[in-house]
Structures are given as structure tokens and as C-alpha cells.
Amino acid sequence: MHSIQVFVEYKVKPDMREEYLHKIKDVATAMNYIGVDDFIVHEGVDQPGLFVEMFHVPTIQAYRKIKRKRCEEKVATGQFWQSVNHCIQGGTEKLHMWAFSPIDMNGSEE
């Protein structure tokens, strides 16, 4: 089975940019520690402050757990899961996460 590609998108408040850049490093370290592969963050060229995280997880269950932790649950103080959410314009509700699974370009639908 192929890994699942995950995209996370949000806009960071301009006055929180430096704090965000500091905290996203901790998120990256923690994500790698829990088994996320290829965690990278990009900032929009045409839209400064718009950030996209991209990473791979091995299963859809792993994606759902991360989405629940980052977007839905209230977490204890000091947990990395939502440490950047207060830097996001609109807070947690404006953190969008999607997962994609590769399609077989050489196979058939039979």
C-alpha cells in the first residue's frame, strides 16, 4: 500500500509570523517523532502568510488521528498538536487538512 499524502493549509496572522516560524519547528520535530514522513512547510509566493504543510502517513487511520488531534480535540497545555493554532487567522476552525491517496495510472478499473 502506498502512503497517504497530507496537505494542511492556513493563513498566519502577520503579527504572529515570527512566533509561528519558531513553533512550526517544534511541530516538525514532533511529527517526525511520531512517524510522519517528509514533513515540509511552504509559504505562498503570491500570498505571503499562507502556509501549506505537506507530509506522508502510512495509513488513513494515522491521517484521521492527526486530523482529530490538530483540528478537533482540546489538548493539554504543552502538547505540540495545536501549538501553532493561535497564530492562525480564525484559529483552529481555519486550519484545513486533506489527505490524498495515489491512483494507479497503469492499472485498470476492472
C-alpha positions as CSV (number, residue, x, y, z in Angstrom):
1,M,0.0,0.0,0.0
2,H,1.2,3.5,-0.8
3,S,1.5,6.2,1.8
4,I,-1.1,8.9,2.2
5,Q,-0.2,12.4,1.2
6,V,-1.5,15.0,3.6
7,F,-1.9,18.8,3.0
8,V,-2.6,21.3,5.8
9,E,-3.4,24.9,4.8
10,Y,-3.9,28.0,6.9
11,K,-3.1,31.7,7.0
12,V,-0.9,33.1,9.8
13,K,-1.6,36.4,11.4
14,P,1.1,38.9,10.2
15,D,2.0,39.9,13.8
16,M,2.3,36.2,14.8
17,R,4.6,35.2,11.9
18,E,7.9,35.0,14.0
19,E,6.2,33.0,16.8
20,Y,4.7,30.7,14.2
21,L,8.1,30.1,12.5
22,H,9.6,29.2,15.8
23,K,6.7,26.9,16.8
24,I,6.4,25.1,13.5
25,K,9.9,23.7,14.0
26,D,8.7,22.0,17.2
27,V,5.7,20.7,15.3
28,A,8.0,19.3,12.6
29,T,10.2,17.6,15.2
30,A,7.2,16.1,16.9
31,M,5.6,14.9,13.7
32,N,8.8,13.2,12.6
33,Y,9.0,11.6,16.1
34,I,5.5,10.0,15.7
35,G,6.3,8.5,12.3
36,V,5.2,11.2,9.8
37,D,7.5,11.2,6.7
38,D,8.7,14.1,4.6
39,F,7.2,16.9,6.8
40,I,7.8,20.2,4.9
41,V,6.2,23.6,5.1
42,H,5.8,26.1,2.2
43,E,4.7,29.7,2.3
44,G,2.7,31.2,-0.6
45,V,4.7,33.3,-3.0
46,D,1.6,35.2,-4.2
47,Q,0.0,35.2,-0.8
48,P,2.6,35.8,2.0
49,G,1.3,34.4,5.3
50,L,-0.5,31.5,3.6
51,F,1.2,28.3,4.7
52,V,0.9,24.7,3.5
53,E,2.3,21.7,5.4
54,M,2.9,18.5,3.4
55,F,3.7,15.1,4.7
56,H,3.1,11.4,4.3
57,V,1.5,9.0,6.7
58,P,1.3,5.2,6.3
59,T,-2.4,4.8,6.7
60,I,-5.7,6.6,6.5
61,Q,-6.1,5.8,10.2
62,A,-2.9,7.7,11.0
63,Y,-4.2,10.7,9.0
64,R,-7.5,10.6,10.8
65,K,-5.8,10.6,14.2
66,I,-3.6,13.5,13.3
67,K,-6.5,15.5,11.9
68,R,-8.5,14.8,15.1
69,K,-5.6,16.0,17.3
70,R,-4.8,19.1,15.2
71,C,-8.3,20.2,14.3
72,E,-10.9,18.8,16.8
73,E,-9.7,17.8,20.2
74,K,-8.9,20.1,23.0
75,V,-5.3,19.2,24.0
76,A,-3.4,19.7,27.2
77,T,-1.1,22.7,27.6
78,G,2.4,22.0,26.3
79,Q,1.2,19.5,23.7
80,F,2.5,20.2,20.2
81,W,-0.6,19.2,18.4
82,Q,-2.2,22.6,18.4
83,S,0.7,24.8,19.3
84,V,0.5,26.9,16.2
85,N,-3.3,27.2,16.0
86,H,-3.4,30.5,17.9
87,C,-1.2,32.0,15.2
88,I,-3.7,31.2,12.5
89,Q,-6.2,33.8,11.4
90,G,-9.5,32.5,12.6
91,G,-7.9,29.9,14.9
92,T,-8.4,26.1,14.7
93,E,-11.5,26.4,12.6
94,K,-9.4,27.9,9.7
95,L,-6.9,25.1,9.7
96,H,-7.8,22.9,6.7
97,M,-6.4,19.4,6.3
98,W,-6.9,16.9,3.4
99,A,-5.5,13.5,2.6
100,F,-4.8,12.1,-0.9
101,S,-4.1,8.5,-2.0
102,P,-2.2,7.9,-5.2
103,I,-4.1,6.3,-8.1
104,D,-2.7,3.5,-10.2
105,M,-2.0,5.2,-13.6
106,N,-1.1,1.9,-15.2
107,G,-3.9,-0.3,-13.8
108,S,-7.4,-0.8,-15.0
109,E,-10.7,-0.3,-13.1
110,E,-11.8,-3.9,-13.6
